[in-house]
Amino acid sequence: MAQEVSEYLSQNPRVAAWVEALRCDGETDKHWRHRREFLLRNAGDLAPAGGAASAPREEAADAESGTRNRQLQQLISFSMAWANHVFLGCRYPQKVMDKILSMAEGIKVTDAPIHITRDELVAKKG
């Protein structure tokens, strides 16, 4: 899948520039590769069109920008929560876990660490 994402981005430079701007400082290449896939799979029409830039529609753009910005911030938050869960073992409320896991369906992470929770450790000792 990583090859498909790279190929897609090479054919869509505006989308590539848009998604690269969402990378966090200090984010490892491994984390970014998977989080980028999460973002691209779930961006829908938040991502720019792959073709040439279109002329801005002033009034419509102003009306939509607040909603689009909130949707983008939510998508970024979900992508970070998912990456934190996969790579760092973080847990979130069940509703959030259900949402991020459904959004990540089909993303193959083969090199994620295995985390053991405190509850699992206690259960093994008992």
Salt bridges, closest charged atoms under 4 A:
GLU20 OE2 - ARG36 NH1 3.63
GLU27 OE2 - ARG35 NE 2.72
ASP29 OD1 - ARG23 NH2 2.70
GLU37 OE2 - ARG41 NE 3.03
GLU64 OE1 - ARG57 NH2 3.84
ASP111 OD2 - ARG33 NH2 3.76
ASP111 OD1 - HIS34 NE2 3.72
ASP119 OD1 - ARG118 NH2 3.00
